[in-house]
Amino acid sequence: MIAVPRLTKGKMVMGRYVAGMAAIVMAMSVSAAPDLLVADFEGGSYGAWKVEGTAFGTAPAKGAFARQQPVSGFKGEGLVNTFKDGDRSIGSLTSPEFEVKRTYIAFLIGGGSHRNTAIKLLVDGKEALSMSGNNNETLVSKTFDVRDFKGKNVQLRIVDQQRNRWGHVNVDQIVQTDAKPTSVDDKAIVATDYPEMDYNQKYRPGLHFTSKKNWLNDPNGMMYYDGEYHLFFQHNPKGNKWGNMTWGHAVSKDMVRWEQLPHAILPYGGGTIFSGTGAVDHNNTLGKQKGDTKTLLACFTLAKRPFYQALAYSTDKGRTFELLNEGKAVVPNQGIDRGERDPKIFWHEESKKWVMILWVKKAITDKDRRGRSRLSSPGKVRFFTSDNLTDWTVASDFDRDWVFECMDFVHLPVDGDENNKKWLLFDASFDYEIGDFDGQAFTTDKKVGLGDFGPNYYAAQTFNNSPDGRTVVIGWMRKSEFNKVGMPFNQQMSFPTTMELRTTPDGVKLFRWPIKEIESLYTEKHDFENRPIAELADALRGIDADLIDASIAFDPKKTGNVEWNLRGLKVAYNADNQQFIYKGSRLAAPPVNGKVKLRVLVDRGSIELFANDGAAVATHFALPDPKNRSISVSGSGSVSLVINGLKSSWP
């Protein structure tokens, strides 16, 4: 944006105004200078470019060649691709001279990372700048800063002088431009805990984890060790929108009060750090343990085409992490470019092996017009096993159409019976199946359940190595758009809940319930036992609630429909349909022993509903009016209410 001089009460000096407007016009003309195309490789030949050797053929390629992985990221139909005869061929492609008239020369490049598979800028016939690919077939945007060469005649030379693996180069869409490069340099991201930022903002949630600053999404690497719960999370250290994925880090002694630590795992090697899990290496399988302090493991997807799974470890209780084998793959790409991610690892005591589960997108056999495999929307879960954490063997595939990313897999007792345990597999959308696992394969009755009925719960993960037998889960409350109300942070986590399997008339189902540690935040309690709704108005009027943990119970045959209003957030019970309804989202709640129950957590950015002791749960992003602290109930008959006010978990 360009600031325009403002005329104030007619006293603007005309000379300054004219000069200011001239500067604006000049600035606008510079910023508006159009890009100049150097080459887009769309024709049937290289035109005036000089070809030497055999690597480039006689004309631009039209996508990938035989025996080559799918090539993507180029524009239009054509590109330079020197894999025509495989990695053995060599050669060069040199442009005619042209004058540098812009600040940058931008281009798309992929292929090998060798210095001899590159695009080079020649000034007076000598190499001045060079850029290689990154050992992948996806072309990405790169630039040469050529401001020092403006007015000079230069040439570009694309070279392939490498005969071994990744001995080829892909190039497309070369332009001169004044647009500043937007590609992210992963070295520009540093570990920080944002010491300049506090938690005293108008809409900062009091019960839910948020980063001090910037964007977060999926919870990652969750585990317990030596008195601390570790919550890692997908994080953008550079802004309030998704991008630059890094593992943020926070620790807690109770899963309620969190201390944010410096970012744990930073982007490297041209890739970013996608989701994954953490585990404690109790048996020192990796051989990195120092003294009595157990090694903490972090397994994640390196988002660098093609994706692969990597491992990092910590020998100082998670304060710093070291990349295993410089961050190279422990599980290589399974063949679907970006369609595999989010590893879950755990120790399987019965088989004495480590197990990894990985979401793998399925490819179907037909090709698009560029010869690339088309992808279908569903995926499958691939199970791996390992004796040493570095060499992983495929054990089985679990193939379901509902499966989509961020898988978790936990062993839970049924009705609290430790001698009757089942495995629960769930994905990012919280679809789940319950069954048995023998260390190799997961088998179920193929009945699919749903763990959350709201629109804002996603990519949940459980804590590995829980100290007390509980299985506690936290999800990302997606679409929590705090940036739209001026907050320095964006997105939040759900409140932690326990996961239990219970027998119901419809079979074994998942139940979720807020962790008991929430009680440490209680400040005041209001208890109304079996009170006529008509008599509650005055009593409720005296409650001034900001953060709320409240429960209601009633007999719908006596009350009929009931509406509960908490800080302007209206939750209605429809007695005919036996459902709680909030903003069109429906939560099944049939009477149990003649009663319907609902527990509600209200925060400055959310409302979470737990019906019938956690049989059905719905998570919603919501922004109550900060000035509205009221609670009311409408309907007929009597209800029982328990209302707890809470203090914020932040210092």
C-alpha positions in Angstrom: 0.0 0.0 0.0 1.2 3.5 -0.8 0.4 6.3 1.7 -1.3 9.3 0.0 -0.6 12.8 1.5 -3.7 14.0 3.4 -5.1 17.5 2.9 -5.8 18.9 6.3 -8.1 22.0 6.5 -6.8 23.4 3.3 -3.3 24.1 4.7 -1.4 21.5 2.6 1.5 23.2 0.9 0.9 22.7 -2.9 4.5 22.0 -3.7 4.7 19.2 -1.1 1.4 17.8 -2.4 2.6 17.8 -6.1 6.0 16.3 -5.1 4.2 13.7 -3.0 1.9 12.7 -5.9 4.8 12.5 -8.3 6.5 10.1 -5.9 3.3 8.1 -5.7 3.0 7.9 -9.5 6.6 6.9 -9.8 6.3 4.2 -7.1 3.1 2.9 -8.7 4.7 2.7 -12.1 7.7 0.8 -10.7 5.6 -1.7 -8.7 3.3 -2.2 -11.7 6.1 -3.0 -14.1 5.0 -6.2 -15.9 7.0 -9.4 -15.8 9.0 -10.2 -18.9 8.9 -13.7 -20.2 12.2 -15.3 -21.0 11.0 -18.8 -21.9 8.0 -21.0 -21.1 9.0 -24.0 -23.2 5.6 -24.4 -24.7 6.6 -24.7 -28.4 7.6 -27.7 -30.5 11.3 -26.7 -30.3 13.7 -24.8 -28.2 13.7 -21.9 -30.7 16.9 -19.8 -30.5 18.3 -21.7 -27.4 21.4 -23.7 -28.3 21.3 -27.4 -27.6 24.5 -29.5 -26.9 24.7 -33.2 -26.0 21.8 -35.6 -25.8 20.1 -34.9 -22.5 17.7 -32.3 -23.7 16.5 -33.9 -26.9 15.3 -31.7 -29.7 12.2 -30.2 -28.1 10.7 -29.5 -24.6 9.2 -32.5 -22.8 5.5 -32.9 -22.1 5.7 -34.1 -18.5 7.5 -37.2 -17.2 9.3 -39.8 -19.3 9.2 -43.6 -19.0 10.6 -44.9 -15.8 10.5 -41.5 -14.2 8.5 -40.6 -11.1 5.5 -38.2 -11.8 6.7 -34.7 -12.6 4.6 -31.8 -11.3 4.8 -28.1 -10.5 5.4 -26.9 -14.1 3.1 -24.6 -16.0 1.3 -25.4 -19.2 2.2 -28.4 -21.3 5.9 -28.2 -21.8 9.1 -28.0 -19.7 12.8 -28.8 -19.8 13.3 -32.3 -18.6 16.6 -34.1 -19.1 15.5 -37.6 -18.0 14.6 -38.4 -21.6 17.2 -41.2 -21.8 17.6 -41.6 -18.1 20.3 -40.2 -15.8 23.1 -41.3 -18.0 22.7 -38.6 -20.7 24.4 -35.2 -20.4 24.3 -31.9 -22.2 23.4 -28.2 -22.0 20.8 -25.7 -23.2 21.9 -22.1 -23.6 19.7 -19.1 -24.2 20.5 -16.2 -26.6 21.7 -13.0 -24.9 19.0 -10.7 -23.3 19.1 -7.5 -21.4 18.4 -7.5 -17.6 15.5 -5.1 -17.1 14.1 -6.3 -13.8 15.4 -7.0 -10.2 14.9 -10.8 -10.3 14.9 -13.7 -12.7 12.4 -16.2 -11.5 12.0 -19.8 -12.6 10.6 -23.2 -11.7 13.2 -25.9 -11.0 13.3 -29.5 -9.9 15.4 -32.6 -10.4 18.8 -33.3 -9.0 20.5 -31.3 -6.3 24.0 -31.7 -7.9 25.9 -28.6 -8.9 26.0 -30.1 -12.4 22.2 -30.4 -12.7 21.4 -26.7 -12.6 20.4 -23.4 -14.2 23.2 -20.9 -14.4 23.4 -17.2 -15.1 26.2 -16.2 -17.4 27.6 -12.7 -17.4 30.3 -12.0 -20.0 30.3 -15.7 -20.7 31.2 -16.6 -17.1 29.0 -18.2 -14.5 27.7 -15.6 -12.0 24.8 -17.4 -10.3 23.7 -21.1 -10.1 20.7 -22.9 -8.7 20.0 -26.7 -8.6 17.0 -28.8 -7.8 16.3 -30.6 -4.6 16.3 -34.3 -5.5 12.6 -34.4 -6.3 10.4 -34.2 -9.4 8.3 -31.3 -8.3 9.3 -28.0 -9.7 9.4 -25.2 -7.1 9.9 -21.4 -7.5 13.4 -20.0 -7.2 15.0 -16.7 -8.2 18.3 -15.1 -9.1 18.7 -11.5 -7.7 20.1 -9.7 -10.7 19.8 -6.1 -9.6 23.6 -5.7 -10.0 23.4 -6.7 -13.6 20.6 -4.4 -14.7 21.4 -3.0 -18.2 23.8 -5.8 -19.0 23.3 -8.5 -21.6 23.3 -12.0 -20.0 22.6 -15.6 -20.9 21.0 -18.6 -19.1 22.5 -22.0 -19.4 20.7 -25.1 -18.2 23.2 -27.9 -17.6 23.0 -31.7 -17.0 26.6 -33.0 -16.6 25.7 -35.6 -14.0 25.5 -39.3 -14.9 24.5 -41.0 -11.6 21.3 -41.0 -9.5 19.3 -37.8 -9.8 21.5 -36.8 -12.7 18.8 -34.8 -14.5 17.2 -31.3 -14.2 13.7 -30.0 -14.7 13.1 -26.2 -15.6 10.2 -24.2 -16.7 8.6 -20.7 -16.8 11.6 -18.3 -16.7 10.6 -14.6 -16.3 12.2 -11.3 -15.4 10.2 -9.7 -12.5 10.3 -7.0 -9.8 8.2 -9.1 -7.5 10.1 -10.0 -4.3 10.6 -13.8 -3.9 8.1 -15.4 -1.5 9.8 -18.8 -1.2 10.6 -19.7 2.4 14.2 -20.1 3.6 14.0 -22.7 6.4 17.2 -21.3 7.9 15.2 -18.1 8.7 13.1 -20.0 11.3 14.6 -20.0 14.7 13.5 -21.6 18.0 11.7 -19.2 20.3 9.1 -19.2 23.0 8.0 -15.6 22.2 9.2 -13.9 25.4 7.8 -10.6 24.2 4.2 -11.9 24.3 1.9 -12.5 27.3 -1.6 -14.1 27.5 -3.6 -11.0 28.4 -5.8 -10.6 25.3 -9.5 -10.1 25.1 -10.3 -13.3 23.3 -7.5 -15.5 24.7 -9.0 -18.8 25.7 -8.7 -19.5 29.4 -9.1 -23.3 29.3 -7.6 -24.2 25.9 -4.0 -24.2 24.7 -3.0 -21.6 22.2 0.4 -20.6 21.1 1.6 -17.3 22.5 1.8 -16.0 18.9 0.9 -17.2 15.4 -0.8 -20.1 13.8 -1.1 -23.7 15.2 -2.9 -26.8 14.0 -2.5 -30.5 14.6 -1.3 -31.7 18.0 1.9 -33.7 17.5 4.3 -35.9 19.5 2.2 -36.1 22.7 3.8 -38.1 25.5 4.4 -38.1 29.2 7.8 -38.4 30.8 9.2 -37.7 34.3 6.4 -35.6 35.6 5.7 -33.7 32.3 3.2 -33.9 29.6 4.6 -32.8 26.2 2.4 -31.2 23.6 4.1 -30.5 20.3 2.0 -28.9 17.6 2.0 -27.9 13.9 3.1 -24.2 14.0 3.9 -21.3 11.7 6.5 -19.3 13.5 6.3 -16.5 10.9 2.6 -15.7 10.7 -1.0 -16.1 11.6 -1.9 -18.3 8.7 -0.9 -21.9 7.8 2.6 -22.3 6.5 6.3 -22.9 7.4 5.3 -26.0 9.3 7.5 -26.4 12.4 6.9 -28.4 15.7 6.0 -26.0 18.4 6.4 -27.2 21.9 4.7 -26.9 25.4 4.9 -28.8 28.6 2.5 -29.2 31.5 2.3 -31.1 34.8 -1.5 -31.4 34.7 -2.6 -31.0 31.0 -4.3 -27.7 32.0 -1.6 -25.2 32.7 0.9 -25.1 29.9 4.4 -23.5 29.5 5.4 -22.8 25.9 9.0 -23.8 25.1 11.2 -22.9 22.1 10.1 -24.7 18.9 11.4 -28.2 19.0 11.9 -29.3 15.3 12.6 -26.8 12.6 12.3 -27.1 8.8 15.4 -28.5 7.1 16.7 -29.5 3.7 14.0 -27.6 1.8 11.2 -29.5 3.6 8.8 -28.6 6.4 7.8 -30.7 9.4 4.4 -32.2 9.2 2.5 -34.2 11.8 3.7 -37.3 13.8 4.0 -38.8 17.2 6.3 -39.0 20.2 7.3 -42.0 22.4 9.6 -42.9 25.2 12.4 -45.3 24.3 12.2 -47.2 27.6 14.5 -50.1 26.3 17.1 -47.8 24.7 16.4 -49.4 21.3 18.0 -46.4 19.6 21.1 -46.6 21.7 21.2 -42.9 22.5 20.3 -42.9 26.2 22.5 -40.8 28.5 22.6 -42.0 32.1 19.2 -42.7 33.6 17.3 -40.2 31.4 15.3 -42.0 28.8 15.5 -41.0 25.2 12.4 -39.2 23.8 11.5 -40.0 20.2 9.7 -37.8 17.7 8.6 -39.4 14.4 7.3 -37.1 11.7 6.7 -36.5 8.0 9.2 -34.4 6.2 7.1 -32.5 3.7 9.6 -32.4 0.9 8.5 -34.0 -2.4 8.3 -36.8 -2.3 7.3 -37.0 1.4 9.0 -39.4 3.7 9.1 -40.3 7.4 12.0 -39.2 9.6 13.0 -39.5 13.3 14.5 -37.1 15.8 15.4 -37.8 19.4 16.1 -36.0 22.7 18.4 -37.0 25.5 17.5 -34.0 27.7 13.8 -34.5 28.5 12.6 -32.9 25.3 14.5 -29.6 25.6 16.4 -30.2 22.4 16.1 -32.7 19.6 18.7 -34.2 17.3 17.8 -35.4 13.8 18.6 -39.1 13.4 20.9 -39.7 10.4 20.7 -36.0 9.5 16.9 -36.3 9.0 17.1 -38.8 6.2 14.2 -41.2 5.8 13.6 -44.1 8.2 10.6 -45.0 6.0 11.0 -43.9 2.4 8.2 -42.7 0.2 5.7 -45.4 -0.5 5.0 -44.2 -4.1 2.4 -41.5 -3.7 4.4 -38.2 -3.7 2.5 -36.2 -1.1 -0.1 -38.8 -0.3 1.4 -40.4 2.8 2.0 -38.8 6.2 1.5 -38.6 9.9 3.3 -41.6 11.4 2.1 -43.0 14.8 4.8 -45.1 16.6 4.5 -47.2 19.8 6.1 -50.1 21.5 4.0 -53.3 21.2 4.8 -55.3 24.3 3.3 -58.6 23.2 5.4 -58.9 20.0 8.4 -57.0 21.5 8.5 -54.7 18.5 8.0 -51.1 17.6 4.9 -50.5 15.4 4.3 -47.6 13.1 1.0 -46.8 11.4 1.0 -44.5 8.4 -1.8 -43.0 6.3 -1.1 -43.8 2.7 -3.3 -42.3 0.0 -4.5 -44.8 -2.7 -3.6 -44.4 -6.3 -5.8 -45.8 -9.1 -4.5 -47.1 -12.3 -5.7 -44.5 -14.9 -3.5 -41.6 -15.9 -4.2 -37.9 -16.4 -3.3 -36.2 -19.7 0.3 -35.7 -18.5 0.8 -39.4 -17.8 0.6 -39.0 -14.0 -1.2 -41.5 -11.8 -4.5 -40.1 -10.6 -5.3 -40.2 -6.9 -8.5 -41.4 -5.3 -9.8 -39.6 -2.3 -9.7 -42.4 0.3 -6.6 -43.9 1.8 -5.5 -46.9 3.8 -3.5 -47.5 7.0 -0.1 -49.2 6.5 1.3 -51.0 9.5 5.1 -51.4 9.9 7.2 -53.1 12.5 10.8 -52.6 13.6 13.3 -54.1 16.0 15.6 -51.0 16.0 13.5 -47.9 15.0 15.6 -47.4 11.9 14.6 -50.3 9.7 10.9 -50.8 9.2 9.1 -53.7 7.5 5.6 -53.5 6.0 3.3 -55.8 8.1 -0.2 -55.2 6.7 -2.6 -52.7 5.2 -5.9 -51.8 6.7 -8.1 -50.6 3.8 -11.2 -48.5 4.5 -12.8 -45.7 2.6 -13.3 -43.5 5.7 -9.6 -43.4 6.5 -8.1 -39.9 6.1 -4.7 -38.7 7.6 -3.5 -38.2 11.2 -4.2 -41.8 12.4 -4.0 -42.8 16.0 -4.2 -46.3 17.5 -4.8 -47.0 21.2 -5.5 -50.0 23.5 -8.4 -49.5 25.8 -10.2 -51.6 28.4 -13.9 -52.3 27.9 -16.0 -51.2 30.8 -12.9 -50.7 32.8 -11.9 -54.4 32.6 -8.1 -54.7 32.0 -8.6 -58.3 31.0 -10.9 -57.3 28.2 -9.2 -54.7 26.1 -9.8 -53.6 22.5 -7.8 -51.5 20.0 -9.3 -48.3 18.7 -8.2 -46.9 15.4 -9.3 -43.3 14.4 -8.4 -40.7 11.8 -8.4 -36.9 11.7 -12.1 -36.7 11.2 -12.6 -38.9 14.3 -14.2 -41.8 12.4 -13.2 -45.0 14.3 -13.3 -48.7 14.4 -12.8 -51.1 17.3 -11.1 -54.4 17.0 -8.1 -56.6 17.7 -4.4 -56.3 16.9 -1.9 -59.1 16.9 1.3 -57.1 16.3 0.9 -57.4 12.5 -2.7 -56.8 11.5 -5.8 -55.0 12.8 -9.2 -56.8 12.4 -12.7 -55.4 13.2 -16.3 -56.0 12.5 -16.2 -53.0 10.1 -18.7 -51.0 12.1 -17.7 -47.3 12.0 -18.3 -44.9 14.8 -17.8 -41.1 15.2 -16.0 -39.6 18.1 -17.1 -35.9 17.7 -20.2 -34.5 16.1 -19.2 -30.9 16.0 -17.6 -29.0 13.0 -14.4 -28.0 14.7 -12.6 -31.1 16.1 -9.8 -32.5 14.0 -6.5 -34.5 14.0 -6.8 -35.6 17.6 -3.9 -37.4 19.3 -3.4 -39.3 22.6 -0.6 -39.1 25.1 1.9 -41.9 24.8 3.2 -43.3 28.1 0.4 -42.0 30.3 1.3 -42.4 34.0 -2.0 -43.5 35.5 -3.7 -45.8 33.0 -5.9 -43.1 31.5 -5.9 -42.4 27.8 -6.2 -38.7 27.2 -6.8 -37.1 23.8 -6.5 -33.5 22.5 -7.7 -32.4 19.1 -7.1 -29.3 17.0 -10.2 -27.0 17.0 -9.9 -26.1 13.4 -11.4 -22.9 12.0 -10.9 -21.1 15.3 -10.3 -17.8 13.5 -9.0 -15.6 16.3 -7.0 -13.5 13.7 -10.4 -12.1 12.6 -10.9 -10.5 16.0 -7.3 -9.0 16.1 -5.6 -11.6 18.2 -1.8 -12.2 17.8 -2.5 -16.0 17.8 -4.7 -18.1 15.6 -6.4 -21.5 16.2 -6.6 -23.5 19.5 -6.6 -27.0 20.9 -9.6 -28.7 22.4 -9.8 -29.3 26.2 -8.2 -32.7 27.1 -10.7 -35.5 27.4 -10.4 -39.1 28.6 -11.3 -41.9 26.2 -13.2 -45.0 27.4 -14.9 -48.0 25.7 -18.3 -48.9 27.2 -20.9 -51.4 26.4 -24.2 -49.9 25.1 -27.3 -51.4 23.6 -25.7 -50.7 20.2 -22.5 -52.5 21.1 -19.1 -51.2 22.4 -18.8 -47.4 21.9 -16.3 -44.7 22.6 -17.1 -42.2 25.5 -15.2 -39.0 26.1 -15.1 -36.8 29.2 -13.2 -33.7 30.3 -10.2 -34.6 32.5 -10.6 -34.2 36.3 -7.8 -31.7 36.4 -10.2 -29.0 35.3 -11.4 -28.9 38.9 -8.2 -27.2 39.9 -9.5 -24.1 38.1 -12.9 -23.9 39.9 -13.6 -20.7 41.7 -17.2 -20.9 42.7 -20.0 -23.5 42.5 -23.7 -23.1 42.1 -25.8 -26.2 42.7 -29.5 -26.3 41.9 -31.1 -29.8 42.6 -34.4 -30.5 40.9 -35.5 -26.9 40.8 -38.6 -25.7 38.8 -37.3 -23.8 35.7 -39.7 -20.9 36.5 -37.9 -20.4 39.9 -34.4 -20.3 38.5 -34.4 -16.9 36.8 -33.5 -14.9 39.8 -30.9 -17.3 41.1 -29.1 -17.5 37.7 -29.2 -13.7 37.3 -26.8 -13.4 40.1 -24.1 -15.5 38.4 -21.4 -13.5 36.5 -19.6 -16.2 34.4 -16.7 -15.8 32.1 -15.3 -19.4 31.9 -17.9 -22.1 32.7 -18.1 -25.8 33.4 -21.8 -26.5 33.8 -24.1 -29.5 33.8 -27.8 -30.0 33.4 -30.1 -33.0 33.9 -33.8 -33.5 33.4 -36.6 -35.8 32.5 -37.8 -34.8 29.0 -41.2 -36.4 29.5 -41.8 -33.8 32.2 -40.0 -30.8 30.7 -40.6 -31.2 27.0 -38.2 -29.0 25.0 -35.6 -27.1 27.0 -33.3 -24.2 26.0 -30.1 -23.4 27.9 -28.5 -20.1 27.2 -24.9 -19.7 28.3 -23.3 -16.3 27.6 -25.6 -15.9 24.6 -24.8 -19.4 23.2 -28.1 -21.2 22.9 -28.3 -25.0 23.3 -31.7 -26.5 22.8 -33.1 -30.0 23.6 -35.7 -31.3 21.2 -37.7 -33.9 23.2 -39.4 -35.4 20.1 -36.1 -36.1 18.3 -34.1 -36.7 21.6 -31.3 -34.4 20.4 -29.4 -31.4 21.7 -29.0 -28.7 19.0 -26.4 -26.0 18.8 -26.3 -23.8 15.6 -27.8 -26.6 13.5 -25.4 -29.3 14.8 -27.3 -32.2 16.3 -26.1 -34.4 19.2 -28.1 -37.5 20.0 -29.2 -37.8 23.7 -31.9 -40.3 24.3 -33.0 -40.6 28.0 -31.0 -43.0 30.1 -32.9 -44.3 33.1 -35.4 -41.5 32.4 -32.9 -38.7 32.5 -31.0 -36.7 29.9 -27.7 -35.1 30.8 -25.5 -32.5 29.2 -22.2 -31.1 30.4 -20.9 -27.9 28.7 -17.6 -26.1 28.7 -17.7 -22.5 27.7 -14.5 -20.5 27.0 -13.8 -17.2 25.3 -13.5 -19.0 22.0 -15.5 -22.3 22.2 -18.4 -24.3 23.5 -17.9 -28.1 24.0 -20.9 -30.4 24.6 -20.8 -33.8 26.4 -24.2 -35.6 26.3 -25.1 -38.5 28.6 -21.8 -38.9 30.4 -19.8 -38.5 27.2 -21.7 -40.9 24.9 -21.8 -38.1 22.3 -19.6 -35.1 22.1 -19.6 -32.0 19.9 -16.9 -29.3 19.7 -17.6 -25.8 18.4 -15.6 -22.7 17.9 -17.6 -19.8 19.3 -16.9 -16.2 20.4 -19.3 -15.2 23.2 -19.8 -11.5 23.6 -17.2 -10.5 26.3 -19.9 -8.3 28.0 -22.4 -11.1 28.2 -21.9 -13.2 31.3 -25.5 -14.4 31.7 -26.9 -17.9 32.1 -30.6 -18.8 31.7 -32.9 -21.8 31.2 -36.3 -21.8 29.6 -38.9 -24.5 29.4 -41.4 -26.2 31.8 -40.9 -28.7 34.6 -37.8 -29.0 36.7 -34.1 -29.4 36.1 -30.9 -30.0 38.0 -28.1 -27.6 37.4 -24.4 -27.5 38.5 -22.5 -24.4 37.4 -18.8 -23.9 38.1 -17.0 -20.7 37.4 -13.3 -21.1 36.5 -10.2 -19.0 36.5 -7.9 -18.8 33.6 -5.1 -21.5 33.3 -2.7 -18.8 32.1 -0.4 -16.9 34.5 
